Amino acid sequence: MSASTEYTEYILELLTPLGPTTTGRFFGGVGLARNGVQFAILMGNSLYFVVDDTTREKYTAAGMTCFSYLTKKGRVQVRKYFELPEDALTDPAQLRQWANEAMRVAGKTKQPGKVR
């Protein structure tokens, strides 16, 4: 399910206080990046943030699941991205905290670019 334009605009508006966020479409979703580092994806009307081994537990403790999709061979789980709890979208301070943490994790795990 692809991310709607309306939902994408809504999330970008919520993230405005954190600074400029760029978007890029892929496979029906939208990637969100800051300073060239992707820290979130929008799939359907769900926002997923980048996690690592130190932050994943926070999401699972909140009852959230990782991004997944169905293939002919079964369901694939992408444990790098976990859905943001809904209450974080209604609390600007909480959203900033979760987003800043995802940006930190994404920046730490970003693969170096290829030298040409």
N, C-alpha and C positions, 0 to 999 in steps of 0.2 A: 504494500500500500504506500503510495507516494505521499510526501508531506504537502499539505495544501499551502498555497500562497498566503492565505489569511493567517494560518498558524505560524508560518515562518516569520511573517511581519510582526506578529504578536510577540514571539520569543525575542526577536531582534530588538523590539522596543523595550522589553523587560531587561535586556542585557546592556542597553545604552549606557548606564552609569559606569560600566566596566571599561569603556573605551570602544574604539572601532572594532567591529566584528565583520569579517567577510564570509561570504557563502559560496558554496560550490555544489552543483547538483551531481549526483551519482546514483545509479541503479534505483531511481525512484525516490531517493532520499536527498537530504541536504546536509552537507558538512559545514560546521561552524568553526572558524579559525580566528585567531588573534595573533598578529605579528608572524603570519605564515605557519602557525602551528595549530593543527586541528585539535580541538578540545571537546567537541560535541557533535552529535548527529541528530537530525530530525527524521524520523520514519513514521509515516502516518501522522497522527497527532500526538506523538510521544517524543520527549526530549531525553536523550541519552548522553551522559557525560563519560569521559575517559576515566578509567580507574586503574589502579595497580594493586599489588598485594597488600599495600599498607592502607588503602582506602576502600577496597571492595567490601570488607566486613560492615562498614557503615551503611552501605546500600542494602546488603542482605538483612541486616538488623532492622532496617526500616521496611522490610518486606518487599523490596524491589528485586527485579530479575534482570538478567542480562539481555541484550538484544539477541534475537534469534530469527531465523528464517527457515522455511521449508524447501527442501530439494527433493528430487525423485528418490534419493537414497535416505531421506529422513531429515530431521531437524538439526540445524547447525547452530550452535551457541557461540556468540562472539563475546567472550568474557572480558574484553577490553572496554566495552561500553555497557553501562548500567543505567536503567531508567531512573530519572529524577523523581523523588516523591512529590506528589501533587501539592502538598501543603507548602513546599518550597517555592512553588510558582506564585503563591499568594502573599508571600512574606519577602519583601525586597532585601532585607538584611540577610535572611537565610539563603536566598538565591545567590547573593553575592558571595557568601561563604562557600557554598557548594561549587559555584562557577570558578572562583579563584583557586580552589583546591584542584579542580579538574585541569585548569590551565597550568598549574604548577606540575601536576603529574604528566600532562601531555608534553610540556617543555623538557621534562627530565627524561622521557622515554623516546623522544623524537629521534629518528634515525638520521644520521648525517646525510646531506645531499651528495649526489654523485659529482665528481669533479670531471669536467669536460675539457 
